[in-house]
Amino acid sequence: MPNSRDTPQRLARRSVQRACAHLDRSQETDGAWRVPPLPRLLENALACLVAEVFVPELRPHVTAARRWVRSAEIQRHHEVPRLIEAWLQAWVDGAAPTPTLDVSHALFSEPVFSNRRTFFLALAFAVGAPVRGGPSREVLQRQMLERIRARHAARLKRWSGAELAALFLLLTDARPTAETAAALEALREAQSASGSFGEHPGATLVGLAALRRWTPGSEAFTRALDFLVRERTAEGLWCFSHADVWDTALLRRALKGCEDLAPTMFARAGSFLLRAQNEDGGWPYRGGVESDTDTTAMALLALPRTDAMRAALEAGRDYLERMRTPDGLWRTWQSREDPPAEDVVAHAVLALRAASADSESWTPAVEWLAARARREGGCRAHWFDIHAYAAHEVALALEPGHEAARHLARQLLEAQNPDGGWSPTPGEESAAAATGMALGLLTHYLPVEHPRLKDALRALADMQEPGGAWTGPLRMYAPRPFAIDYPMQVHALAAQGMAAVLQASRAPRPLLAKLGAMDDFGVTS
């Protein structure tokens, strides 16, 4: 509980020290933070369905998951997960008649979410469930086969290629053809050393089902089954993949400038990130998968600019420059099907600017971000359902003095809750991650002694647990738009706001960006 007589500087320093103590206790010996996300309905219901319909060898391992799924809460923040999880839960419940999968909502046709329609529509056809909306079974099979054949040219993610191949094999008659041979080859090449398909539980589950149908006694099937059994929690549930590289980069960037509070811990994290870099110069969200734009940019922002890091930083910068689209933007993944996302583009801009890249490499992206920021409702992040996260990252990429950045900051200030904090989306209770992101941005516009920032600082301090951690909710998207809570990411986003106050207190901003006419808030224009 903060002391009412604390100065912002003392309160921020004490809070960041406690945050670092929590991190020091939870850091792995290799320097990473490797805390899995919380379990959710998606993976566990999918495991139950695959076990029941396709893989009898998995049935003894889903008892706890089946019980858990029946009482799990369906995600309702977006129509795509709401409709899919309702269908999955009804299936696990054994609803009669067989539940209908409804993919007729317009959101299923959006580029970001269309892969979810393909996945679950194919799964529904494979299990004989009625469907509403989407292409017919025959059209879907042709579309999937075309994408399987073009997977290398399209640079599909390993797990995306595995999903397509597995689902195609589940939809096809059980007789060998040139098409099934191509799908089996795609499945074989996508299997990781761990036995998984891209370390992705959903892809591994449908991959296991396809292997059970086509090569039931194969080593590939045994390895995939062993992976899934091994990956269960102590409670017998499944979680989505951990994100050790992303989490470590996010945490180190969040507390950059505070290394003196835990130098050994930060050095270990930096060494881990250096070792996690892929041969192509990029970084993956977790070890063993392909590089992506967002993690590469975050690693570049997190690593110190020292001689020892120079080669890695230059390789990462080159990776980002190679991944730029003809329009001067960035996709999250290497896949050419993936649309640009505001938060990912912002991170790429910030990383290239920090790496002293030529400004021409990010100017088109800044203009694109500014146009997105001016839209009614402001920016939205693709990967976190937190308005303050999008505003923070985009405004910093634009630079705080930019008129579109000031517009985002004003919107944030207007959305502050009476308790001093911010909610992830309007109408919700204040949360640590949203409050940290809002506070971090507003330190570029207001002095830390300003009443609105002091209220935010105390709200964030009140949310910190006795052991130094900040906890959820978070609602990170994996895969979009299914929300998932990663505990270390909540801590990182909250800590970043507190660290921003501490750094502003240590070295006041040389020139606070003006918000404009904000007399109602006591801000001088």
NUTI-658081 format. One record per residue (C-alpha): residue number from 1; y, z, x. Coordinates in pm, 1 decimal. Layout:
PT  mise         v         w         u
PT   NUM         Y         Z         X
...
***
This chain:
PT  mise         v         w         u
PT     1       0.0       0.0       0.0
PT     2     330.8    -103.0     161.9
PT     3     596.6     160.9     221.9
PT     4     911.0     100.5      15.9
PT     5    1120.4     170.4     326.8
PT     6     942.5     -89.6     540.6
PT     7    1151.5    -373.8     673.4
PT     8    1009.4    -723.3     616.1
PT     9     942.7    -745.6     988.7
PT    10     738.2    -424.9    1004.9
PT    11     549.6    -500.8     686.8
PT    12     461.1    -854.3     799.9
PT    13     351.6    -740.8    1144.6
PT    14     127.3    -464.7    1009.8
PT    15     -25.0    -701.6     754.5
PT    16     -93.9    -974.6    1012.6
PT    17    -249.3    -718.5    1247.6
PT    18    -487.2    -610.0     971.1
PT    19    -563.4    -973.4     888.9
PT    20    -652.4   -1037.9    1254.4
PT    21    -870.6    -726.6    1266.2
PT    22   -1066.1    -859.3     967.7
PT    23   -1105.4   -1195.5    1140.2
PT    24   -1217.4   -1037.0    1465.1
PT    25   -1493.6    -851.6    1280.6
PT    26   -1614.0   -1162.7    1097.4
PT    27   -1597.3   -1415.9    1383.8
PT    28   -1930.3   -1555.6    1506.9
PT    29   -2025.1   -1524.4    1872.5
PT    30   -1956.7   -1896.5    1927.6
PT    31   -1596.2   -1852.1    1809.8
PT    32   -1637.2   -1999.2    1460.3
PT    33   -1593.8   -1849.8    1117.1
PT    34   -1901.1   -1948.5     921.8
PT    35   -1882.4   -1776.8     583.1
PT    36   -2053.7   -1968.3     300.2
PT    37   -1879.6   -2030.5     -31.0
PT    38   -1969.5   -1842.3    -345.4
PT    39   -2264.1   -1983.8    -545.6
PT    40   -2182.4   -2195.1    -848.2
PT    41   -2356.1   -2354.7   -1142.0
PT    42   -2361.5   -2710.7   -1002.1
PT    43   -2606.3   -2672.0    -712.7
PT    44   -2826.4   -2416.6    -886.1
PT    45   -2863.6   -2610.3   -1210.3
PT    46   -2933.7   -2927.7   -1016.5
PT    47   -3207.2   -2748.1    -821.4
PT    48   -3365.0   -2631.1   -1148.3
PT    49   -3360.0   -2981.5   -1295.5
PT    50   -3505.8   -3144.8    -982.8
PT    51   -3779.2   -2880.9    -962.5
PT    52   -3872.1   -2914.7   -1328.6
PT    53   -3878.2   -3295.1   -1348.6
PT    54   -3953.2   -3427.6   -1000.2
PT    55   -4064.7   -3171.0    -743.0
PT    56   -4325.1   -2915.7    -855.0
PT    57   -4331.9   -2772.8    -500.5
PT    58   -3976.7   -2647.4    -558.6
PT    59   -4053.4   -2466.7    -886.3
PT    60   -4160.1   -2131.3    -735.1
PT    61   -3822.1   -2113.0    -559.0
PT    62   -3589.0   -2163.4    -857.2
PT    63   -3673.8   -1858.5   -1070.5
PT    64   -3361.5   -1664.8    -973.3
PT    65   -3144.7   -1976.7    -993.7
PT    66   -3265.6   -2056.2   -1346.6
PT    67   -3185.6   -1704.8   -1464.5
PT    68   -2844.1   -1713.5   -1296.6
PT    69   -2749.5   -2057.0   -1436.6
PT    70   -2813.9   -1954.6   -1795.8
PT    71   -2534.6   -1696.0   -1783.2
PT    72   -2303.1   -1873.4   -1534.3
PT    73   -1953.4   -1967.7   -1644.0
PT    74   -1882.3   -2338.4   -1686.5
PT    75   -1578.6   -2469.1   -1498.6
PT    76   -1303.5   -2560.1   -1742.9
PT    77   -1009.5   -2651.8   -1519.8
PT    78   -1096.5   -3024.1   -1544.6
PT    79   -1289.5   -3236.9   -1794.1
PT    80   -1528.5   -3388.7   -1538.8
PT    81   -1691.3   -3060.6   -1424.7
PT    82   -1669.6   -2916.0   -1775.8
PT    83   -1872.4   -3198.8   -1928.2
PT    84   -2123.0   -3223.9   -1644.2
PT    85   -2184.0   -2850.2   -1611.2
PT    86   -2221.6   -2813.6   -1987.4
PT    87   -2491.6   -3081.9   -1975.9
PT    88   -2668.3   -2922.3   -1678.2
PT    89   -2662.1   -2575.8   -1830.9
PT    90   -2798.0   -2704.5   -2162.5
PT    91   -3076.4   -2881.8   -1976.1
PT    92   -3174.9   -2566.3   -1787.3
PT    93   -3160.9   -2371.8   -2114.5
PT    94   -3411.9   -2615.0   -2261.5
PT    95   -3182.6   -2720.2   -2544.7
PT    96   -3346.0   -2929.8   -2815.3
PT    97   -3295.3   -3212.0   -2870.0
PT    98   -3242.7   -3318.4   -2507.0
PT    99   -2868.1   -3280.7   -2440.6
PT   100   -2653.4   -3593.1   -2418.3
PT   101   -2453.2   -3654.8   -2101.5
PT   102   -2102.9   -3762.2   -2204.5
PT   103   -1918.3   -3962.6   -1936.2
PT   104   -1691.0   -4149.2   -2176.7
PT   105   -1375.4   -3956.7   -2079.7
PT   106   -1119.1   -4175.9   -1900.0
PT   107   -1112.2   -3939.1   -1601.5
PT   108   -1463.7   -4051.2   -1505.5
PT   109   -1324.1   -4397.8   -1429.8
PT   110   -1060.2   -4276.6   -1183.2
PT   111   -1141.3   -4375.0    -822.1
PT   112   -1153.9   -4013.1    -702.9
PT   113   -1408.2   -3910.9    -967.9
PT   114   -1606.8   -4228.6   -1036.2
PT   115   -1881.6   -4129.1    -791.3
PT   116   -1950.6   -3821.0   -1004.8
PT   117   -2010.1   -4052.3   -1301.3
PT   118   -2248.7   -4268.8   -1099.8
PT   119   -2444.4   -3967.4    -973.3
PT   120   -2495.3   -3791.1   -1303.6
PT   121   -2532.5   -4103.9   -1513.3
PT   122   -2813.8   -4219.2   -1285.6
PT   123   -2969.2   -3872.4   -1297.0
PT   124   -2954.3   -3868.4   -1678.1
PT   125   -3123.9   -4209.3   -1697.0
PT   126   -3388.9   -4091.5   -1449.7
PT   127   -3478.6   -3783.6   -1657.7
PT   128   -3467.6   -3973.3   -1986.4
PT   129   -3161.2   -3800.5   -2129.5
PT   130   -2934.9   -3980.1   -2379.3
PT   131   -2592.4   -4079.4   -2246.9
PT   132   -2252.0   -4163.5   -2390.2
PT   133   -2016.9   -4391.3   -2197.8
PT   134   -2050.3   -4569.8   -1865.0
PT   135   -2248.2   -4882.5   -1773.4
PT   136   -2602.9   -4947.5   -1889.0
PT   137   -2901.4   -4848.7   -1677.5
PT   138   -2951.8   -5207.3   -1557.8
PT   139   -2585.0   -5259.1   -1466.6
PT   140   -2574.6   -4923.4   -1289.6
PT   141   -2883.3   -5014.2   -1083.6
PT   142   -2724.7   -5344.0    -974.3
PT   143   -2401.7   -5168.5    -881.0
PT   144   -2587.0   -4905.5    -680.9
PT   145   -2796.6   -5162.7    -496.7
PT   146   -2484.4   -5357.6    -400.2
PT   147   -2328.2   -5040.9    -258.3
PT   148   -2647.1   -4950.5     -69.9
PT   149   -2652.9   -5292.6      95.7
PT   150   -2282.3   -5269.0     180.7
PT   151   -2294.6   -4907.0     297.6
PT   152   -2224.1   -4980.0     664.5
PT   153   -1935.1   -5218.7     602.0
PT   154   -1788.6   -4976.3     346.3
PT   155   -1837.8   -4684.1     590.4
PT   156   -1997.7   -4468.6     321.9
PT   157   -2043.2   -4102.0     406.1
PT   158   -2399.1   -4017.6     506.5
PT   159   -2457.3   -3804.9     198.0
PT   160   -2302.7   -4067.3     -31.5
PT   161   -2543.2   -4330.2     100.8
PT   162   -2831.6   -4086.7      55.9
PT   163   -2733.1   -4012.0    -303.8
PT   164   -2713.1   -4381.1    -392.8
PT   165   -3045.7   -4461.4    -229.0
PT   166   -3224.3   -4162.3    -383.4
PT   167   -3095.8   -4219.9    -734.4
PT   168   -3173.3   -4592.1    -714.4
PT   169   -3530.9   -4502.6    -615.5
PT   170   -3557.9   -4263.2    -911.0
PT   171   -3443.5   -4536.3   -1151.0
PT   172   -3667.9   -4813.5   -1016.1
PT   173   -4022.5   -4893.4   -1121.1
PT   174   -4274.0   -4725.9    -890.9
PT   175   -4380.3   -5040.7    -708.4
PT   176   -4259.5   -5155.7    -365.4
PT   177   -4004.4   -5437.4    -353.8
PT   178   -3746.4   -5559.6    -104.6
PT   179   -3490.5   -5351.9    -293.3
PT   180   -3689.9   -5030.1    -275.5
PT   181   -3758.1   -5093.7      93.6
PT   182   -3382.0   -5121.6     153.7
PT   183   -3319.1   -4799.3     -38.5
PT   184   -3593.8   -4613.3     150.2
PT   185   -3446.7   -4729.9     480.0
PT   186   -3102.5   -4606.7     372.3
PT   187   -3255.3   -4272.0     280.1
PT   188   -3442.1   -4242.4     610.2
PT   189   -3134.1   -4316.6     819.4
PT   190   -2928.4   -4058.9     627.8
PT   191   -3159.9   -3763.1     693.4
PT   192   -3019.4   -3511.7     941.7
PT   193   -3207.8   -3320.3    1207.4
PT   194   -3195.5   -3016.2     977.7
PT   195   -3398.7   -3201.8     715.9
PT   196   -3100.2   -3226.5     483.3
PT   197   -2906.4   -3534.7     385.4
PT   198   -2565.5   -3488.9     542.6
PT   199   -2600.0   -3108.1     514.1
PT   200   -2516.7   -3163.3     146.7
PT   201   -2727.1   -2970.7    -110.6
PT   202   -2676.7   -3217.5    -396.1
PT   203   -2769.0   -3518.8    -185.0
PT   204   -3065.6   -3329.5     -41.9
PT   205   -3194.9   -3236.5    -386.7
PT   206   -3195.7   -3593.5    -518.4
PT   207   -3320.9   -3715.1    -180.2
PT   208   -3611.1   -3472.3    -209.3
PT   209   -3686.2   -3600.4    -560.0
PT   210   -3692.6   -3961.8    -439.2
PT   211   -3916.8   -3876.9    -143.9
PT   212   -4155.9   -3688.1    -375.8
PT   213   -4188.2   -4000.3    -587.7
PT   214   -4221.0   -4258.4    -309.3
PT   215   -4355.8   -4076.0      -1.6
PT   216   -4483.6   -3737.9    -127.2
PT   217   -4684.6   -3644.0     182.9
PT   218   -4429.1   -3759.4     437.1
PT   219   -4266.5   -3555.7     710.3
PT   220   -3927.3   -3648.0     561.5
PT   221   -4023.9   -3483.8     231.4
PT   222   -4152.5   -3168.2     402.3
PT   223   -3837.2   -3135.7     613.9
PT   224   -3609.3   -3175.0     311.8
PT   225   -3807.8   -2919.1     111.8
PT   226   -3804.8   -2674.3     403.0
PT   227   -3428.1   -2712.7     435.2
PT   228   -3368.0   -2631.8      68.4
PT   229   -3599.2   -2330.4      67.8
PT   230   -3440.4   -2202.4     389.0
PT   231   -3084.6   -2245.4     257.1
PT   232   -3122.8   -2008.1     -38.5
PT   233   -2925.5   -1686.3     -32.7
PT   234   -3092.0   -1344.9     -29.2
PT   235   -3055.5   -1350.5    -409.6
PT   236   -3246.6   -1679.1    -433.5
PT   237   -2942.9   -1896.3    -509.7
PT   238   -2792.9   -2205.3    -350.5
PT   239   -2438.7   -2247.5    -222.9
PT   240   -2252.8   -2558.3    -118.4
PT   241   -2229.7   -2627.0     254.8
PT   242   -2035.5   -2392.4     479.5
PT   243   -1729.0   -2543.5     648.2
PT   244   -1722.8   -2381.7     990.4
PT   245   -1500.2   -2638.0    1165.0
PT   246   -1251.5   -2664.6     878.8
PT   247   -1238.1   -2288.3     825.7
PT   248   -1187.7   -2219.7    1195.5
PT   249    -914.0   -2482.0    1227.9
PT   250    -745.3   -2362.4     908.2
PT   251    -744.9   -1999.1    1022.0
PT   252    -622.4   -2076.2    1371.2
PT   253    -342.5   -2295.2    1239.8
PT   254    -247.5   -2034.5     978.8
PT   255    -188.8   -1771.7    1246.6
PT   256     -49.5   -1997.6    1517.0
PT   257     225.2   -1811.5    1697.8
PT   258      49.7   -1478.1    1647.5
PT   259    -203.3   -1522.9    1928.7
PT   260     -67.0   -1220.3    2113.6
PT   261    -213.5    -997.6    1840.3
PT   262    -573.7   -1101.0    1919.9
PT   263    -575.8   -1330.5    2226.5
PT   264    -950.5   -1319.4    2290.0
PT   265   -1034.1   -1401.7    1930.2
PT   266    -797.0   -1698.9    1924.4
PT   267    -927.4   -1825.1    2259.1
PT   268   -1286.5   -1816.8    2127.2
PT   269   -1181.6   -2010.5    1818.5
PT   270   -1006.1   -2271.7    2030.6
PT   271   -1314.6   -2313.2    2249.9
PT   272   -1532.4   -2360.3    1941.5
PT   273   -1302.0   -2632.5    1806.1
PT   274   -1306.1   -2807.4    2142.4
PT   275   -1687.5   -2813.9    2138.7
PT   276   -1696.8   -2927.5    1774.4
PT   277   -1511.3   -3252.3    1839.1
PT   278   -1721.3   -3563.2    1770.2
PT   279   -1759.7   -3849.6    2014.9
PT   280   -1524.4   -4067.7    1808.9
PT   281   -1240.6   -3822.7    1878.4
PT   282   -1232.4   -3676.9    1528.6
PT   283   -1355.8   -3349.8    1388.3
PT   284   -1605.2   -3294.2    1101.2
PT   285   -1557.2   -3030.0     832.4
PT   286   -1882.0   -2874.2     961.8
PT   287   -2100.8   -2941.8    1261.1
PT   288   -2349.3   -3226.9    1229.6
PT   289   -2157.2   -3458.5     994.7
PT   290   -1910.6   -3741.0    1046.4
PT   291   -1545.3   -3692.6    1132.4
PT   292   -1282.8   -3689.0     859.3
PT   293    -906.0   -3722.1     857.1
PT   294    -822.9   -3382.4     712.0
PT   295   -1029.0   -3173.4     955.0
PT   296    -913.6   -3384.6    1250.5
PT   297    -549.4   -3331.3    1160.7
PT   298    -603.8   -2958.9    1100.7
PT   299    -778.6   -2919.8    1437.4
PT   300    -488.1   -3094.4    1610.9
PT   301    -245.2   -2856.2    1439.5
PT   302    -458.5   -2555.0    1532.9
PT   303    -528.3   -2619.3    1901.5
PT   304    -283.5   -2502.4    2168.3
PT   305    -104.9   -2773.5    2367.3
PT   306    -240.3   -2689.2    2709.6
PT   307    -367.1   -2901.2    2999.0
PT   308    -722.7   -2797.6    2914.1
PT   309    -681.8   -2937.2    2562.6
PT   310    -496.1   -3257.4    2654.5
PT   311    -790.1   -3497.8    2650.4
PT   312    -920.5   -3362.8    2318.6
PT   313    -576.5   -3380.9    2160.1
PT   314    -523.0   -3737.7    2276.9
PT   315    -865.0   -3842.4    2143.8
PT   316    -786.4   -3679.1    1809.3
PT   317    -450.7   -3853.0    1789.9
PT   318    -619.1   -4186.5    1864.7
PT   319    -872.3   -4119.3    1589.2
PT   320    -594.6   -4060.5    1334.7
PT   321    -413.4   -4376.7    1439.6
PT   322    -735.3   -4579.2    1401.7
PT   323    -798.0   -4434.2    1056.4
PT   324    -457.0   -4532.2     919.5
PT   325    -483.9   -4778.8     630.1
PT   326    -294.0   -5110.9     628.7
PT   327     -38.2   -4937.1     402.9
PT   328      24.1   -4669.2     665.6
PT   329    -160.7   -4392.3     477.9
PT   330    -484.1   -4198.3     529.4
PT   331    -800.6   -4144.0     332.6
PT   332    -981.4   -3812.8     356.2
PT   333   -1305.7   -3977.9     462.5
PT   334   -1377.5   -4287.6     665.2
PT   335   -1516.1   -4449.1     349.6
PT   336   -1305.9   -4743.5     236.9
PT   337   -1366.1   -4642.3    -124.8
PT   338   -1177.0   -4313.6     -80.9
PT   339    -815.4   -4314.8    -208.8
PT   340    -528.3   -4153.2     -11.5
PT   341    -453.8   -3788.7     -93.6
PT   342    -114.0   -3620.2     -59.8
PT   343    -238.1   -3315.1     131.9
PT   344    -445.5   -3524.0     373.1
PT   345    -161.0   -3767.6     439.8
PT   346      72.3   -3472.7     498.1
PT   347    -165.2   -3320.2     753.5
PT   348    -197.0   -3651.3     937.9
PT   349     182.4   -3682.4     957.0
PT   350     221.6   -3324.4    1082.5
PT   351     -51.1   -3374.5    1344.8
PT   352      89.2   -3702.8    1476.2
PT   353     440.2   -3560.3    1489.6
PT   354     311.8   -3258.7    1682.2
PT   355     129.4   -3495.9    1918.2
PT   356     455.6   -3683.3    1984.8
PT   357     316.9   -4006.6    1843.8
PT   358     555.6   -4292.1    1773.8
PT   359     748.1   -4221.9    1452.3
PT   360     657.4   -4568.9    1325.1
PT   361     301.9   -4442.1    1287.0
PT   362     400.6   -4203.2    1009.0
PT   363     723.2   -4340.2     856.2
PT   364     548.9   -4528.8     569.6
PT   365     350.0   -4214.2     490.6
PT   366     665.3   -4000.9     473.8
PT   367     821.1   -4246.1     229.9
PT   368     504.1   -4239.8      17.1
PT   369     498.9   -3858.8      17.7
PT   370     866.2   -3841.7     -78.8
PT   371     802.7   -4067.6    -378.1
PT   372     510.0   -3849.1    -484.9
PT   373     716.7   -3533.8    -445.9
PT   374     989.0   -3667.0    -676.2
PT   375     747.4   -3725.7    -964.4
PT   376     767.4   -3499.3   -1265.1
PT   377     554.4   -3196.9   -1187.1
PT   378     575.2   -3254.5    -810.7
PT   379     285.2   -3314.5    -574.1
PT   380     -75.6   -3227.9    -639.2
PT   381    -329.8   -3163.3    -366.2
PT   382    -664.9   -3341.0    -383.7
PT   383    -855.7   -3059.9    -214.5
PT   384    -705.5   -2735.3    -344.6
PT   385    -609.5   -2672.0    -704.9
PT   386    -302.7   -2477.9    -588.3
PT   387      43.7   -2619.7    -656.9
PT   388     202.0   -2416.5    -376.7
PT   389     -46.5   -2557.5    -124.9
PT   390      57.6   -2914.7    -203.4
PT   391     427.0   -2824.0    -195.2
PT   392     392.6   -2640.4     137.5
PT   393     206.8   -2916.6     318.8
PT   394     406.3   -3208.6     181.1
PT   395     745.6   -3041.5     232.3
PT   396     664.5   -2961.4     595.3
PT   397     547.4   -3319.5     651.3
PT   398     872.8   -3449.6     504.5
PT   399    1056.9   -3181.7     708.9
PT   400    1233.2   -2901.3     519.8
PT   401    1577.8   -3066.8     522.8
PT   402    1454.1   -3374.8     333.4
PT   403    1589.4   -3387.1     -21.2
PT   404    1237.7   -3430.8    -165.7
PT   405    1118.9   -3127.7      31.4
PT   406    1407.8   -2921.4    -104.8
PT   407    1309.9   -3037.5    -452.0
PT   408     956.8   -2901.7    -401.0
PT   409    1093.5   -2572.5    -268.7
PT   410    1321.6   -2532.5    -569.8
PT   411    1028.9   -2593.9    -802.3
PT   412     831.9   -2324.3    -623.0
PT   413    1113.1   -2074.0    -645.2
PT   414    1145.4   -2138.6   -1016.5
PT   415     769.8   -2076.5   -1060.5
PT   416     771.0   -1730.9    -900.1
PT   417     606.3   -1471.8   -1123.5
PT   418     778.6   -1146.8   -1223.4
PT   419     550.3    -952.8    -985.9
PT   420     685.8   -1155.6    -692.6
PT   421     374.5   -1367.4    -643.2
PT   422     265.2   -1716.5    -744.2
PT   423     -30.0   -1838.0    -947.4
PT   424    -243.9   -2134.5    -839.5
PT   425    -139.2   -2329.1   -1149.9
PT   426     113.5   -2236.2   -1420.4
PT   427      17.5   -1964.5   -1665.2
PT   428    -225.3   -1776.7   -1442.9
PT   429    -201.7   -1445.1   -1261.9
PT   430     -55.1   -1429.3    -913.1
PT   431    -309.2   -1499.8    -638.8
PT   432    -310.0   -1442.1    -264.8
PT   433    -360.7   -1803.4    -153.0
PT   434     -85.9   -1941.8    -376.9
PT   435     153.4   -1661.0    -283.8
PT   436      90.5   -1714.3      87.1
PT   437     160.1   -2085.0      65.1
PT   438     478.1   -2039.7    -138.8
PT   439     605.6   -1768.6      91.2
PT   440     531.0   -1978.5     397.6
PT   441     739.1   -2268.8     270.2
PT   442    1031.5   -2061.7     145.1
PT   443    1084.5   -1898.7     486.2
PT   444    1229.5   -2235.2     585.4
PT   445    1499.2   -2202.0     318.6
PT   446    1578.0   -1833.4     275.1
PT   447    1618.4   -1546.2     521.8
PT   448    1327.5   -1301.7     513.1
PT   449    1566.0   -1029.5     390.5
PT   450    1640.7   -1227.2      74.3
PT   451    1533.4   -1033.4    -239.6
PT   452    1306.8   -1314.3    -362.5
PT   453    1120.7   -1327.3     -31.1
PT   454    1099.0    -949.5      -8.7
PT   455     942.4    -943.6    -355.0
PT   456     692.9   -1209.2    -248.1
PT   457     615.2   -1028.0      75.1
PT   458     540.6    -702.7    -104.3
PT   459     330.3    -881.5    -365.3
PT   460     121.4   -1042.0     -92.5
PT   461      89.9    -711.3      94.5
PT   462     -28.7    -543.9    -226.0
PT   463    -302.3    -807.7    -260.7
PT   464    -442.3    -738.2      86.9
PT   465    -758.6    -531.4      83.4
PT   466    -791.6    -211.2     292.5
PT   467   -1008.0    -394.3     546.1
PT   468    -740.3    -659.3     601.4
PT   469    -885.0    -945.7     393.9
PT   470    -728.3   -1140.4     112.1
PT   471    -966.4   -1259.7    -157.4
PT   472    -972.9   -1524.1    -434.4
PT   473    -946.8   -1708.0    -658.9
PT   474    -914.8   -2028.2    -457.7
PT   475   -1051.7   -2339.0    -635.7
PT   476   -1108.0   -2571.9    -345.6
PT   477   -1265.9   -2901.2    -452.9
PT   478   -1609.0   -2991.7    -310.9
PT   479   -1689.3   -3248.5    -429.6
PT   480   -1373.7   -3336.8    -619.4
PT   481   -1308.5   -3210.7    -888.8
PT   482   -1574.6   -2934.9    -880.4
PT   483   -1405.1   -2613.1    -773.1
PT   484   -1553.0   -2375.9    -517.7
PT   485   -1436.8   -2052.2    -357.8
PT   486   -1451.4   -2022.1      21.4
PT   487   -1358.5   -1663.8     117.8
PT   488   -1215.9   -1748.1     461.3
PT   489    -993.7   -2019.3     316.1
PT   490    -835.3   -1770.3      75.7
PT   491    -768.1   -1545.1     372.7
PT   492    -620.3   -1831.2     576.8
PT   493    -375.8   -1951.8     311.4
PT   494    -257.5   -1598.4     238.8
PT   495    -228.2   -1509.3     607.9
PT   496     -24.3   -1822.0     674.2
PT   497     252.2   -1694.8     447.2
PT   498     257.1   -1352.1     609.4
PT   499     252.3   -1506.4     957.5
PT   500     547.3   -1728.1     862.5
PT   501     751.3   -1419.5     773.8
PT   502     655.5   -1255.6    1102.9
PT   503     748.2   -1562.8    1304.9
PT   504    1077.4   -1605.1    1121.0
PT   505    1152.2   -1238.3    1193.6
PT   506    1070.8   -1277.7    1561.0
PT   507    1272.9   -1597.4    1600.8
PT   508    1496.8   -1666.1    1300.7
PT   509    1502.9   -2027.4    1188.9
PT   510    1787.9   -2192.6    1378.3
PT   511    1908.8   -2363.3    1064.6
PT   512    1771.5   -2276.4     722.1
PT   513    1742.1   -2586.7     506.2
PT   514    1973.4   -2568.8     206.5
PT   515    1810.2   -2564.0    -133.7
PT   516    2117.3   -2689.5    -314.9
PT   517    2276.6   -2528.9    -616.6
PT   518    2062.5   -2221.0    -674.5
PT   519    2325.5   -1973.1    -786.3
PT   520    2088.5   -1830.4   -1048.3
PT   521    1870.3   -1706.5    -764.5
PT   522    2148.3   -1581.3    -543.4
PT   523    2103.3   -1867.3    -296.3
PT   524    2412.9   -2014.6    -137.7
PT   525    2419.7   -2389.4    -169.0
***
